[in-house]
Amino acid sequence: MNWSRLDSLTIRQLRVFCTVSRLLSYTRAAEELGCQQPTVSALVAELERATQLTLLEQWGKRLALTDEGHELYAHAQQVVAAADEAWLAMAELRGTAVAESMPLRVAADTTVGTYVLPHILGAFHRRRPAIALKLRVANRADVRACLLGGEVDLVIAGRPPAVDGLVIEPFLANPLVVISSPEHLLVEQTKVPLARLANEVFLLREVGSGTRAAVEELFEVAGMPLKIGMVLGHIEAIKQAVAAGLGVSVLSEVAVKREVQYRRLAILQVEHFPIQRRWYIARLVGQHLNANAAAFIEFLHEYRLRSE
């Protein structure tokens, strides 16, 4: 092996490569990293020249990792995570003021990240204003990838990733309810059988959503078909479509609280609902927990105790 080529590798190249590999898009990677797309493409090209391997291939409009790219991605994630931990450890040794300048990196699933965490982060910011905050909101599958790739300090999600090597702690309750337009025929019924609900057209999130997984699991266990009429990528889009009478849906109660209050949506009283779920705090076993992340986790537990 030509070891001199290894010396030319940089953490920046590996970080950019990991982001492109996760998103499979130069454009989205550039947006997330806060730089120009040509810069991202150039850094990946530098990495390919240094390794003398083709790491990514373009298939029409689709970007894909090669076998060599998959292998490097697995190792590069570990290198980038270790570099971040080393930097945080050195920052803490230099003093609290410097350590607090390092961002607190949190990933959250769509519901808790949209309707719960902003208020919590606001309260935490008032207590610790010097700590920079970075929140990434995505579906459960993407949040899992962020955690396992060492790209965040912790995640908050509706269902813990089904992998070993995680520290998982319970957070807030997250009941899932059936919603419809206020004019729906089932609104006045006090206990709708699940078999009756199975006749309705459902508007759901994409595959990878924790809420969708919970609904599919319930109907599968009951041995009933689930009629999915439309797949929408955003909770707000689902709420608007349900309000327009295009179907029913299942969402977190916290996500529809305002619409129910102002009678733009209704919660149906259905057998087996609400589905009693919970959000969880998860982080990697053995991951260096910097002072900012430790302070935030403590704050989350304080918030949970006050809320429940």
LINJO-V155347 format. One record per residue. N is the residue number from 1. RES is the residue in one small letter. SS is DSSP state (H for helix, E for strand, L for the rest). Layout:
# LINJO-V155347
N/RES/SS
N/RES/SS
This chain:
# LINJO-V155347
1/m/L
2/n/L
3/w/H
4/s/H
5/r/H
6/l/H
7/d/H
8/s/L
9/l/L
10/t/L
11/i/H
12/r/H
13/q/H
14/l/H
15/r/H
16/v/H
17/f/H
18/c/H
19/t/H
20/v/H
21/s/H
22/r/H
23/l/H
24/l/L
25/s/L
26/y/H
27/t/H
28/r/H
29/a/H
30/a/H
31/e/H
32/e/H
33/l/H
34/g/L
35/c/L
36/q/L
37/q/H
38/p/H
39/t/H
40/v/H
41/s/H
42/a/H
43/l/H
44/v/H
45/a/H
46/e/H
47/l/H
48/e/H
49/r/H
50/a/H
51/t/H
52/q/L
53/l/L
54/t/L
55/l/L
56/l/E
57/e/E
58/q/E
59/w/E
60/g/L
61/k/L
62/r/E
63/l/E
64/a/E
65/l/E
66/t/L
67/d/H
68/e/H
69/g/H
70/h/H
71/e/H
72/l/H
73/y/H
74/a/H
75/h/H
76/a/H
77/q/H
78/q/H
79/v/H
80/v/H
81/a/H
82/a/H
83/a/H
84/d/H
85/e/H
86/a/H
87/w/H
88/l/H
89/a/H
90/m/H
91/a/H
92/e/H
93/l/H
94/r/H
95/g/L
96/t/H
97/a/H
98/v/H
99/a/H
100/e/H
101/s/L
102/m/L
103/p/L
104/l/E
105/r/E
106/v/E
107/a/E
108/a/E
109/d/E
110/t/H
111/t/H
112/v/H
113/g/H
114/t/H
115/y/H
116/v/L
117/l/H
118/p/H
119/h/H
120/i/H
121/l/H
122/g/H
123/a/H
124/f/H
125/h/H
126/r/H
127/r/H
128/r/L
129/p/L
130/a/L
131/i/L
132/a/L
133/l/E
134/k/E
135/l/E
136/r/E
137/v/E
138/a/E
139/n/L
140/r/H
141/a/H
142/d/H
143/v/H
144/r/H
145/a/H
146/c/H
147/l/H
148/l/H
149/g/L
150/g/L
151/e/L
152/v/L
153/d/L
154/l/E
155/v/E
156/i/E
157/a/E
158/g/L
159/r/L
160/p/L
161/p/L
162/a/L
163/v/L
164/d/L
165/g/L
166/l/E
167/v/E
168/i/E
169/e/E
170/p/E
171/f/E
172/l/E
173/a/E
174/n/L
175/p/L
176/l/E
177/v/E
178/v/E
179/i/E
180/s/E
181/s/L
182/p/L
183/e/L
184/h/L
185/l/L
186/l/L
187/v/L
188/e/L
189/q/L
190/t/L
191/k/L
192/v/E
193/p/L
194/l/H
195/a/H
196/r/H
197/l/H
198/a/L
199/n/L
200/e/L
201/v/L
202/f/E
203/l/E
204/l/E
205/r/L
206/e/L
207/v/L
208/g/L
209/s/L
210/g/H
211/t/H
212/r/H
213/a/H
214/a/H
215/v/H
216/e/H
217/e/H
218/l/H
219/f/H
220/e/H
221/v/H
222/a/H
223/g/L
224/m/L
225/p/L
226/l/L
227/k/L
228/i/E
229/g/E
230/m/E
231/v/E
232/l/L
233/g/L
234/h/L
235/i/H
236/e/H
237/a/H
238/i/H
239/k/H
240/q/H
241/a/H
242/v/H
243/a/H
244/a/L
245/g/L
246/l/L
247/g/L
248/v/E
249/s/E
250/v/E
251/l/E
252/s/E
253/e/H
254/v/H
255/a/H
256/v/H
257/k/H
258/r/H
259/e/H
260/v/H
261/q/H
262/y/L
263/r/L
264/r/L
265/l/L
266/a/E
267/i/E
268/l/E
269/q/L
270/v/E
271/e/L
272/h/L
273/f/L
274/p/L
275/i/E
276/q/L
277/r/L
278/r/E
279/w/E
280/y/E
281/i/E
282/a/E
283/r/E
284/l/E
285/v/L
286/g/L
287/q/L
288/h/L
289/l/L
290/n/L
291/a/H
292/n/H
293/a/H
294/a/H
295/a/H
296/f/H
297/i/H
298/e/H
299/f/H
300/l/H
301/h/H
302/e/H
303/y/H
304/r/H
305/l/H
306/r/H
307/s/H
308/e/L
